[in-house]
Amino acid sequence: MAESKDTITVRVNIEMTTASLEMIVEKAKEKAGRDAKGIYRIDTADKVSEMVSCFLLEKDFEGYVRKT
């Protein structure tokens, strides 16, 4: 992100396809890897939040809201 924006964290419920959620979990596990006991130590809910936030910034959600 080239420019800095003032942001806040908003807790919401969103609807997405199960395939999207499965892909996020799969990619998060790939990046995190397993620990010594073979367990994945990653918060997939945080990963969903991170990915949705990036998407909203990249796709100019602010501009979309301005038009509606």
Summary of the structure (lengths in Angstrom):
residues: 68
radius of gyration: 15.0
end to end distance: 24.5
largest distance: 50.6
contacts: 106
relative contact order: 0.11
helix: 54%
strand: 3%
